[in-house]
Amino acid sequence: MSTRKPNPRLAKIHRSYSVEEVARLYGTHRNTVRAWIRAGLPTIDGSRPILIAGRDLGGFLRARRQRNARPCGAGELYCCRCRTPQKPAGNRAVYEPMNATTGNLVGICSTCSAWMNRRVSLANLGAVLGDVAVSLPEAQERIGESHPPSVNCAFK
């Protein structure tokens, strides 16, 4: 199973890994691990077989994940099409609850008119909003799904 965001905590810090072991650990191809080495993943020495320290592997993957992060500021939602945090069009968003404590802020991107989202807890809603006006739902959107009543046509 290949993962797009490898978990840096899988690497044991006191162990050294070969390229094949790293590929097996993260479910990637050996060439992916070699590309990580070319991108700056430090190796133990220049000799063969190439060995990678677990501490360096975890640090490299953490730094790579952090570098690609795009945190949203106050009043911003993440636009998947623009791949950046943006202000919603008209500074308006809708809060859609997922459960009693968390939900999604949904808006329209002012740049590309695509849907934008941001997961937020209800307790932190005020800090996240900034100058965005949020519509809160007054009731549930749908009535819970129920089974249709059984019809006993055998009884007359």
N, C-alpha and C positions, 0 to 999 in steps of 0.2 A: 504494500500500500504506500503510494507516494504521497507526501504531504507538501503542500505549497509553502507552508510556514513550519519548518522543522522546529521541534521543541528543544531548546538549548539545554534543558535539564536532563535530557536522556544521556548526555555524555558524563561519564564518571571522571571527576577531576584528577584522581590519582592514577589514571590508566592511560596508556598510549594505544592508539588505534592505527591500523593500516588503512589504505584507501578503500579496500574492499570491505573492511569491518565498518567503516563510517557509512558506506553506501548501504550495507545491510541494516545498520542501526536505524537509519532514517528512511529506508525504503526508496532510495534514489539510485541512479545509475552511477557507475564509477567515474564516468566523464563529468558528471555534475560535481563530484567531490574534487576532481582535478581542476575544474573551473573555479571552485572556491579557493583552491590553492593559488591559482593565477590571480584571483581577485584580492589576495592578501591574507589568506589563512596560513598562519605560520606552521612550518614543519620543524621537527626536532633537529635534523641535520640534512645535509644535501645528498646523503647516500641512499642507496636502494636497500631494502624496500622503504618507501616513503612512510614515515611515522608521524603521527599528529598527536600532540598532548591533549588529553581530555579537557584540561582547564582552558587551553587556547581555543579548542573547538567550541566549547560553550560560550566563551567570550566573543568569538567571531560571530556566531549565530545571534547572540543577544544584540551586538552592535549593528548587525545587518537589519534585524527586525526594528530596532529603534530608529535607524536612519530612514527607513521606509514609512515610519509612522507619520500621520498627518492629523495631529490633535486639533479639535475644534475649539475655538475661543467662545466667549460669551456672545450669544445671539447668532451663532453659526451652525449650520447643518452640513453634513457631508454629501456632496454630489458625486455619485458614482461615474457619471459621464465625464465631468470635468476633472475628477480625481483630486479634488481639493475641497477644503471647507469653504462654503459660500454663505452669504446672507440670503435668506429666502426673499422671493419677490414680494414687494409690498410690506416687508417686515411682518409677515403673517405666517403662522404655522398652526397645525392641529395636533392636539395631544390624543393619541390612541392608546388607552390602557391595555396592557397585556395581562396583568394580574393586579392585586391590590396595592403593590408597592412600585412597580416599574411600568414603563410604557415607551412608546416611540413618539418623537416629534416628527411630523411629516410636513413638508413644504414643497414649493416649486422653486427651482434654481432661477435666479434673476439673469444668469448668463445664457444658459442653454435650454431653459424651460423643461428640464427633466425633473422627476421626483427626487427629493432629498430626504434623508432620514437621520435621526440621531436617537440612540437609546439613552433614556434618562430615568432616574428614579424620581418618584413623586416628591420626596423630601428635598431633592436638589433642584427642583424645577425652577425655583426663583433665581438661583445663582446662574443657571445655564441660559436663561432667557435673554439677558441684556435688554435691548430695546425692541424685542420681537413680541408682537401681540399674539397670544395663544388662545385658541378656542378649546375649551374643555367640554367633553360630552356630558349631557345631562342625564342620559340613560344608556343602557347597553344598546349596541347597534342592532343585534339580532336576538330574538327570543330563542332560548335554548332548544336545540333539536330534540324532539320527542317522537316516540314511536306512534304510528297511527293505531287507532283502536282496532282490536281484533273483531272481525265480523264473523259471527257464527251463523252461517246460513242453514245449518242442519236443524236448528230450532225454528219452529214456525209459530 
